């Protein structure tokens, strides 16, 4: 019998996965000042549909941790899984790199590292694995970092990725952050080649839907499909056959109210050009 699941994008790094009466929610955030259109978010009516709700918070940064999630347990049975770097008032299962949890007979969790803060999550629900990277990425801030710092960032990222290599990943949520300039997709491309997820959904793109749409067009491989989910409330369905074949259907994107047509602010891509000493280089640079 095939497995049917729905993945919904909310904003920034926020996604949910529904499988029958189980709902997984990752790094839900409503944007600066809570500008996310409520109608396209997780509402009490949405929560009431599920018998099991699991909320994952990868780390404490504002754009990954929205306190509204701690109001949800009045509408449904909610279990929280949070990085142990979060404030004490962020209750739930506190996890770190290497933590493993069996939350039910249908949901299992293993935590991997990050190159910034907190953890990344590998969550298996009904036999299908979802990897949410949190802030795991090759964070190379070329405007402010020297070549040695960039090399160290590359080594840190590769070290974390070594733990993930060979792990079976069906769906991955991974940062594709245009603030990083010309090599904004270096981390995601390395993840695709190393982790080989069957489906990758870009996140953390700060409103630059054009950037991730182009990334999806040119970075997909024979092993990895990429779908750019750019609008709040947009969803895809996954129909996974017994032989492992995954059929992906992109549902029509909801229409944003005019006043909320831009949630948050698009970022400048000045890193692509200007007085950047690394503009024409192909990093990493070996300083040894």
N, C-alpha and C positions, 0 to 999 in steps of 0.2 A: 504494500500500500504506500502511495506517495505521501510525502510530508509537505504541508502547505504552511507557509509563514509569511508574515508581512513585516517589512522594515519601513519605518517612518523617520524622516529627517525633520528636525525642529529648527535648530539654529546652531551655527558654529560647530561644536563637537557633540551636539545632543541628538541622540537617536533612540528609538525603541525597536524592540523585536517582539512580535506577538506570535505565539504558537498555541493554538487552542485557548485554554483559559489561563495561560501563563504569559506575563508581560515582563520583559527586561527593559530597563531604562538606563542609558549611559550619559553621564555628564550633562544633564539637562540644565540649560541656561536660557533665560528669556531676553538676553541682550542688555546693553547699557540702559539702566533705568526701567527695566522690565518692558521694553517696547514690543516684545513679541506679541503678535495678535492672539489673544486668548482663545479665539474660536478654533485656531489651528494647533493649539497646544494640548497638554494633558489635563483634562478637566475632570471634575468629580464623576461626570457621566461616563467618561472613558474608563476611569479606574473601576467603576462599579461592574464592568463587564467581566472582570478577571477574579479568579479565586487565589491566584498567587501573583504578587507583584514584587520584583526585585529591582532595587535602585542602586546603581553603581556610581561612586564618585571617585575618580582617579587621583585627585589631589585638590589642594585648597585654593588654587587660583580662582579669582572671581569669575572668569569665563568658563569654568568647569563646575562650579559649585554654587547652586542657587538654593537658598534656604526654603523656598516654597516647597521643596520635595518633602520637608518634614511636616507639612500639613496634610499630606496625602493619606496617612494611615487612618484618618477618620472616615475614609470612603472605601477602603479595601485593605485586606491583609498585606502589609508592606514589610519587606525585609530589606535592610540597608547594609550595603557592603562598601566600606569607606577606607581610604588609605589612612594609615596610622599617623600621618602628618597633619590631618585635619584637627581643628580645635576639639576639645573634649566634649563640647555640647553636640557635636556631630556624632550621634550615637549609632550603633550598629556593629556588625562584625568588622573589627579593625584589622586591616591586612597590610602586609608588606611583601616585598619581592620574595618569592618562594612559597607564599601561603597557598594552601589548597583547602577548599571547602566543598562539602557535599550538602547542598541546600535542600534538596529533595531527591526523590528517585528519578526526577527528570532534569535537574539542573545541577551542574558541577562547575567549579571555578578553580582556575589556577592563575596566580599573579606573577607577572614578569616585571622587569625593571623599567626605569625611565631615564632619559638623559636630562631631565629637568627636575620634576618633583613628583613624589608619589609613585604610582605603579601603572602598569598596563594590565588589562584583563583578558584572559581567554575563558570564555563562558560557553559551555556546551549545554544546549537545551534540546531534548528529544533526539539526541544523537547528532545534531548539527552544531558546528563550532563557529563562534563569533569572537574575533579579536578586536578589542578597542584599545588603541595605542595610548590614549590620554595625551601626554606631552612627550612621548617617546618619538624622537626625530633627530635628524642631523641638523642641530641648531648652529648654523655658521653665520654669525652676525658680521658680515664682511666690512660694514662701514665702521665698526668700532673694534673689531678684533684683528690682531696681527696674525701673520701666517702660522706661527707656532700654536697659537690658541685655536686656530681653525683646524690644524692637524690634530690637536688633542681632542677637539670635539668629534672629529671623524673617528678617531680611535675609540672614544667612549661609545659612540653609536654602534660601531662594528662589534664591540665587546658585548653590548646588550643584545644585538641581533644574533650573536653566536648561540645564545640560549634558546632562541626561537627557531633557528634553522632546523628543518626536519619535522617541526610540529605541524600536524594536519590542521589547516585553517580553511574553512569553507568561505567565510565572509570576514573581511577586515575593514575597519574604520581607521583611516590613517591621515595625519596632517599633511596638507599641501598648502603651505603658508607663503603667499606672494611677497610678504615683507622681507623675505630672505634674498630677493634679487634674482639674478639669472639662474642660480642653482637652487631655486625654491623647491624643485621636485627631486633633488638628489636623494633625500632620505626615502621618499616614497618609491622611487625607482629601484633603489637598493633593496627595499623591503619586498617589492614584487619579485625581484630576481632571487632573493634569499628565502623568503617565507613562502613564496608561490601560492598565495591565496587564490581560490577559484573566482572570487569576486572582491574587488576593492572599491570602497566608497570613500572619496576624498572628503576631508573635513578641515576645520580650522582655517578657512580660506577668507575670512573677514569680508564677506560680501562680494568678493571678486568671482562671480559665477563664470565670467568669460575665461578666467585663468584655468579653473578646474575643468571647464568644458573642453578647452583645447588640450589640457593634460590627458583627459580621458580619451580623446581622439587619437593621440599619438603615442601613448604609453601602454595601451593594452597589448597583451601578448597572447600566444596560443594557450598558455596555462591560466592566464588571469584576465577576466573581463573587468572593465572599469565603467561605472555608471556615475555620472555627475548629477547629484540631487541638489538642486540650487534654490528651491522655493520652500519656505516654511510650510510644514504639513504635507509635503510631497511624500509619496509612498511607492514602494515596489512590492510585488508579491514574488515569492520563491516557491516553485513547485519542484520538489526534489524526488526523483523517481527512485525505485528500489535499486536500480543499477548505478545510482550516483549522479545521473544526468540532472543538471539544474536548469530549469526554465525560468527566466527572469522577465517579469512584465512590469514596465514602468507605467504607473497609473497617471491619469491626468492631474496636473498640478492645480491645487486650489488657487483661486484668485485673491490676491491680497487687497484689503481695503486701501483706498487711495492714500489715506493718511499714514498707512504703515507699509507703503510700497518699498521702502528701504529700511530694513531693520538693522540698527547700528549704522556704522559708516564704512564705506569702502576705504581701503588704505592706499596710500601712495606707493607706487612701485619705483621710487627714485633709485633703488638699488640696481636697477637694470642699466643705469647710465650715470654719467657724471664723473667726478674726480674720484674714481674708485680704483685703487691700485691693483685689484684682483679682477677687474672687469673682463679682461681678455684671457684669464687663466683658466686652466682646467684643474681645479683642486680635487683631492688634497695634495698639498705640497710636502715633499719629504725633506725635513730639516736636518736629518741625521747625516 
